[in-house]
Amino acid sequence: MNYAVTGQGSTVILLHGLFGNLDNLKALANELESEYQVIRVDLPNHGKSKHIENVNFSDMTDGLLQIYNELELGQAHIVGHSMGGKVALAFALDYPEKCQSIVAADIAPSSYPRRHDNVFTGLQSLPIEDITDRKQALQHLIDSGIDNPTSQFLLKNLQRTEVGFSWKMNLDGLFKSYENLIKWPYKNKQFSGPCLFVRGGDSNYVTEKHRADILSQFPSTQAKTIEGTGHWLHAQKPTIFNRIVKEFIDKNNTD
């Protein structure tokens, strides 16, 4: 998996969500890198990472372990948003000895219903070979029923080529992998290390119904709510989000 390393000190790994890339949590990285070594990762089928036809959480945790091995890491704090939060939680269950703490931003260790069918429809129906500028692409996504902020976020994956535009992400691979990514295959494992679940006050990704799933597998859990934010809490109120995450990591940093 592609990654970028900045700073020095104890290690913090940052994992983005679906359709994202390693720049999504850059503001948090900027906050941390004066005191920590920060590793921002492109998950498979995103950014500059390898394209995999049908990726699952095991593939992602294996890829994360490979980064540990390449950089000779001992333990690390792992912060993940949405799908990246699920990867962080899965890694903690698979390799608990590698994790100092986990932060899951607006996601639970649960299976979710399909939420992105309209997004896939809009992206897949975009005539990417025919568009001549980003405004055309933006209008197409909005006309497909995707709100403007989400459309702007998705189009960060659009890159100009010598002959027009192409996707940085592996759109077909993500579509084929989607069922794997909304499920939660881990049922009988537990991570006893410190965890923080941060949710958006206006989001329904983490609610009271997820409480049992969280505590059964992550018993040493704290929860925080950032009011006035939805699923993109780290982008909507970055100062508060970054402060909450850094305070938690500072408290649980034993190096």
Beta strands, then each sheet from edge to edge (+ up, - down):
strand 1: 3-6
strand 2: 11-15
strand 3: 37-41
strand 4: 76-81
strand 5: 99-105
strand 6: 158-161
strand 7: 164-167
strand 8: 195-200
strand 9: 221-226
sheet 1: 1+ 3- 2- 4- 5- 8- 9-
sheet 2: 6+ 7-
end
